[in-house]
Amino acid sequence: MIDLDSELDKKAYHLKTLSDISQEIFFLKEPKEILPKLLLMVMGSYGSIRGFVFLLDEAQAAVEVSNQRGADTNIQSELTRLVKSNGRKFMIGIDQPIQLITEGPKREDNIFLDFLISNEFVVFSPIKFKNKFIGGLALGEKLLGEPYSFDDLELLNTLVNQGAISVENARLQQEHINQERLHRELEIATDIQLSFLPSNQTLVQGLDLATFFQPAREVGGDFYDFFELPENKLGIVIADVCGKGLPAALHMALTRALIRACSTHEPEHMKKAVLCTNSLIQQCANTDLFVTLLFSIYDPVTSKLRYVRAGHNYPVFYSKSKNSFELLGGEGVALGIFSNITLEEKEIYLKKGDILVFYTDGITEAVNSDKEMFGVEGIERLLLKYQDWPANMIAEKIKSEVVEFEGIGRQSDDLTLIILKKST
């Protein structure tokens, strides 16, 4: 037995106790492992007959972890109810370890201290990190009935502080692990989304095609697609799900699969294919998200392009022979909102040198530092200037101009573009 009458022995004992507890909890990775170990070793150091330790969640509105030794098993549920109804306000004013009988607020002034005393605890220490309450530790009487001394409370404060540091380190480590996991999952989601896009440039006689897709986040709600239809016709889709991130990306994947399936089933009836897609979206997607979509079919034999516009941005058409621009209209609303929708099928014939641009609103609604929008005018200006360039170079030029217009790091929406240029 160490003789605590000596100040030197007391300090040596305190250092050894701190060292022992630090070594025990240093390598533990979760608060639910740290707190029981901390409580057990603190109780052993003092010879306490009961103990209770708890940790609040980040919002300090609920008990995240708790553990008791020698106390009533209902104490954890009682504390949970107490915190739920009062939050952390009952701990205001408790900055250091206190003896519950002789120090601190009176019982009737603090329901939390009343709660501890009613459960036969005589000492309480708040667990704090950077002056923020994150939990607490309470001890019952010592086995031999000795009172807790001032030195005991000082040591308890040191031990609890060490525990607080270990808990916060564990939380930070877990947060880092979660962020790494989320980052990896987003990388996978990005790869999956990009795999949905046509991997090879589609070759269509007499038509020069180019695209680009740049999500505002790791994944986005925009998409485009090309698929072959009977008689060598080409199905072309561009769409924009309202929203960003994973929810929009999942809705995008669903819409892509549905429009492909419906267009294959109704290869000659564009309105039926889009109506079918709308109906299935409403059946399959239990969400408030909706999607604007433009579905077109190009016939390389006749150079005719038919399209249905379901609430999507008006395509920009440049006529080489007339040297003029036209926004292609057509009645239609976004998919996923109404069960019964009206759609209008339109058509246009492409001649050599004509350029057709499908895009999402991330292009036209890009805003610069002066709150000006890129607009359809931005697309038209670049088409007029670079009309003789190949489609891929025109697409890249529009992309770079939009990014420069918005400013590096300021992209607020997904950017998606399809360029169709009649080459022969």
C-alpha positions, 0 to 999 in steps of 0.5 A: 500500500502506498503511503499517501501521507507524503506529498511526493508519494501522492504525486507519484501515485497520481502520475502512475494512475494517470499513466496506467489509465492513459495506456489502457485507453490510448489505443481504443478506437470507439467511445463505447470502449473508452468510457467503460474502461475509464470508469472501471479504472477510476473506480479502482483507483479510489475504491469506489463502490459504484460509478456511472459515466455517460457521453452526450451526442454532438448536438448535446441533446441525447445520450450517445454512450453510458455505462454503470457499475454497482448502480441501479440498472435503470439509471441509464434510461432515467438519464436518457429521459432527463437529457431528452427533456432538458438538454445539457442545460442542467450542467451549466455552472458545473466546471470542475469535479464537485462533491454533491453533498457539500458543493455546487447548486442546491438539490432543488436548483438542479434536477441533474444533481438531484438525480445523481444524489438520489442514486447515491453518488457523492462525486461528479466530474463533467467531461469537457473538451475545449470548454464544451460539455460532452459528458460526465462521470459520477462516483459513489462512496469509497469502499472503506467509507473515507471521504474524497479529498481535494487531491482526489478531486484534482486527480479525478479532473486530470483523469477525466480530461485524459478521457475527454481527449481520448473520446474526441480523438476516437470521434475524429478518427471515426469521422475520418474513416466515415469520410474516407468511406464516403469518398470511396463510395462517391468515386464508385458512384462516379465510375458507375454514372460515367459508365452509363454514358455512351463509351464510344462516339456514335457514328451516323452517316452524314452527322458529326456528333459531340458531347460533354458532361461535367457534374457539379458534384461527384455525381449529378442528375444530368445525362445523355444517351444514344441508342440504335433503333430499327432502320438505322435510326438513332435515338438521342436523349438528354435529360436533367433531374431536378436536384444534385448529388446521389438522389438525383444520380439514382433518379437519373439512372432510373430514367435512363433505363426506362426511356431506353426500355420504352423507346425500344418497345415503341420505336416509331411512337415517340410520344408513347415512349415518353408517356410510358416513361412518365407512367413508370417513373411515377410507379417506381420512384417514391420521390418528389424529384422530377426530370426534364427530358428531350427525346429525339430520333434522327433518320440518316436516310431522310436527314429528318430529326423528330423530337418530343420535349418534356419540359426540357430546354429549347434546343438551339438550331443554327441554319447554315443556309439562312445564317440564322438561329431558332429555338425549337419549341414543342408542348410538354411538361417534365416527367414524374409530376402529373399522371396525364401529360400532353406532349407534342411531336415536332420535326426538322430537316438538317442540311449540310452545315446546320448545327443543333445543340441540346443542353441542360440549364447548367449551361445557359444559367451559369452565372458570372461574378456580375450576376449575369447569365451565360444564356442561349445568347452565349451558345449562339455567339460561339456557334456563329464564331466557330460554325466551321469547326468540327462538333467536338471542338465546338463542344469543347469551346462551349464548355471552356467558355462556360467554365471561364464565364462562371469562374474556377470552382464556382460551378453550381449545376451540372453541365451537359451538352450534345452537338449535332452538326450535319456534315454532308 
